[in-house]
């Protein structure tokens, strides 16, 4: 402890130490010991906490997959596949679906970040990727159809 050595040298050479500083020094050792104990406890329970967090992440993965399944059901709307549908209605639906998918994709990115941070196996969101592609294709189809009709 460099601080203890510092105060010992000051005592040895009879250097005046303000009473407030000396009182703070006297409480330093118990505080340091309490800190070391807390650190040891935290280090000992680290693996347990990482496993608990990994389980929570798995639950979040399941939630993301459920959201993707719900969005895919919405994307199967017959209006989006019917050529006689109103393009504006179809584009509005696909825009809403794209917004929902963007939010779910952000959640998946957060999950990946935490999985990487805690050295947990990264989950592949293949259904999410397929869902994004499907919705982007449908949106692009309706944009093209609308642009074609404007010509």
C-alpha positions as CSV (number, residue, x, y, z in Angstrom):
1,X,0.0,0.0,0.0
2,X,1.7,3.2,-1.2
3,X,-0.6,5.3,0.9
4,X,0.4,3.5,4.1
5,X,4.1,4.0,3.2
6,X,3.5,7.6,2.5
7,X,1.9,8.2,5.9
8,X,4.7,6.2,7.6
9,X,7.4,8.4,5.9
10,X,5.4,11.5,7.1
11,X,5.4,10.2,10.7
12,X,9.1,9.3,10.5
13,X,10.1,12.8,9.5
14,X,7.6,14.4,11.9
15,X,5.6,16.1,9.1
16,X,2.4,17.7,10.3
17,X,-0.6,15.8,9.0
18,X,-4.0,17.5,9.1
19,X,-6.3,15.6,11.4
20,X,-9.0,15.2,8.7
21,X,-6.4,13.6,6.4
22,X,-5.2,11.3,9.1
23,X,-8.8,10.3,10.0
24,X,-9.4,9.5,6.3
25,X,-6.2,7.4,6.3
26,X,-7.4,5.5,9.4
27,X,-10.7,4.5,7.6
28,X,-8.9,3.6,4.4
29,X,-7.7,0.2,5.4
30,X,-11.2,-1.1,6.5
31,X,-12.7,0.3,3.4
32,X,-10.0,-1.3,1.2
33,X,-10.6,-4.7,2.9
34,X,-14.3,-4.4,2.4
35,X,-13.7,-3.6,-1.3
36,X,-11.4,-6.6,-1.7
37,X,-14.0,-8.9,0.0
38,X,-16.8,-7.5,-2.3
39,X,-14.6,-8.0,-5.3
40,X,-13.8,-11.6,-4.3
41,X,-17.5,-12.3,-3.8
42,X,-18.3,-10.8,-7.2
43,X,-15.5,-12.8,-8.9
44,X,-16.7,-16.1,-7.3
45,X,-20.3,-15.6,-8.4
46,X,-19.4,-14.3,-11.9
47,X,-19.9,-17.6,-13.7
48,X,-23.3,-18.1,-12.0
49,X,-24.4,-14.7,-13.1
50,X,-23.2,-15.2,-16.7
51,X,-25.2,-18.4,-16.9
52,X,-28.3,-16.7,-15.5
53,X,-27.8,-13.9,-18.0
54,X,-27.4,-16.5,-20.8
55,X,-30.7,-18.0,-19.8
56,X,-32.3,-14.6,-19.9
57,X,-30.8,-14.1,-23.4
58,X,-32.3,-17.4,-24.5
59,X,-35.7,-16.2,-23.4
60,X,-35.2,-13.0,-25.4
61,X,-34.2,-15.1,-28.4
62,X,-37.5,-17.0,-28.0
63,X,-39.4,-13.7,-27.8
64,X,-37.7,-12.4,-31.0
65,X,-38.5,-15.7,-32.8
66,X,-42.2,-15.4,-31.7
67,X,-42.3,-11.8,-32.9
68,X,-40.8,-12.9,-36.2
69,X,-43.5,-15.6,-36.6
70,X,-46.2,-13.0,-35.9
71,X,-44.8,-10.7,-38.5
72,X,-44.5,-13.5,-41.0
73,X,-48.2,-14.2,-40.5
74,X,-49.0,-10.6,-41.2
75,X,-46.8,-10.7,-44.2
76,X,-48.9,-13.6,-45.6
77,X,-51.8,-11.1,-45.9
78,X,-53.7,-12.1,-49.2
79,X,-53.9,-8.4,-50.0
80,X,-50.2,-8.3,-50.6
81,X,-50.3,-11.1,-53.2
82,X,-53.4,-10.0,-55.0
83,X,-52.6,-8.0,-58.2
84,X,-55.9,-6.2,-58.0
85,X,-55.2,-4.8,-54.6
86,X,-54.7,-1.1,-54.1
87,X,-51.0,-0.4,-54.3
88,X,-51.2,2.4,-51.7
89,X,-52.8,0.0,-49.2
90,X,-50.3,-2.7,-49.9
91,X,-47.3,-0.3,-49.6
92,X,-48.7,1.0,-46.3
93,X,-49.0,-2.6,-45.0
94,X,-45.4,-3.4,-46.1
95,X,-44.1,-0.2,-44.7
96,X,-45.6,-1.1,-41.3
97,X,-44.2,-4.6,-41.6
98,X,-40.7,-3.1,-42.4
99,X,-40.9,-0.9,-39.4
100,X,-41.8,-3.8,-37.1
101,X,-39.0,-6.0,-38.6
102,X,-36.5,-3.1,-38.1
103,X,-37.4,-3.1,-34.4
104,X,-37.1,-6.8,-34.1
105,X,-33.8,-6.7,-36.0
106,X,-32.5,-4.1,-33.4
107,X,-33.4,-6.5,-30.6
108,X,-31.6,-9.3,-32.3
109,X,-28.5,-7.1,-32.7
110,X,-28.6,-6.3,-29.0
111,X,-28.8,-10.0,-28.2
112,X,-25.8,-10.6,-30.5
113,X,-23.8,-7.9,-28.8
114,X,-24.5,-9.4,-25.3
115,X,-23.7,-12.9,-26.6
116,X,-20.4,-11.7,-27.9
117,X,-19.6,-9.8,-24.8
118,X,-20.3,-12.8,-22.5
119,X,-18.8,-15.4,-24.8
120,X,-22.1,-17.2,-25.3
121,X,-22.8,-19.0,-28.6
122,X,-24.3,-16.5,-31.1
123,X,-27.8,-17.3,-32.2
124,X,-28.6,-17.3,-35.9
125,X,-31.8,-15.6,-36.7
126,X,-32.5,-17.3,-40.0
127,X,-36.2,-16.8,-39.8
128,X,-35.7,-13.1,-39.2
129,X,-33.4,-12.8,-42.2
130,X,-35.9,-14.6,-44.4
131,X,-38.7,-12.4,-43.1
132,X,-36.8,-9.2,-43.8
133,X,-36.1,-10.4,-47.4
134,X,-39.7,-11.4,-47.9
135,X,-41.1,-8.1,-46.7
136,X,-38.5,-6.1,-48.7
137,X,-39.3,-8.0,-51.8
138,X,-43.1,-7.5,-51.4
139,X,-42.5,-3.8,-50.7
140,X,-40.3,-3.5,-53.7
141,X,-42.8,-5.3,-55.8
142,X,-45.6,-2.9,-54.9
143,X,-43.3,0.2,-55.3
144,X,-42.4,-1.1,-58.8
145,X,-46.1,-1.7,-59.6
146,X,-47.0,1.8,-58.4
147,X,-44.2,3.3,-60.4
148,X,-45.2,1.3,-63.5
149,X,-48.8,2.5,-63.2
150,X,-47.6,6.1,-63.0
151,X,-45.8,5.8,-66.3
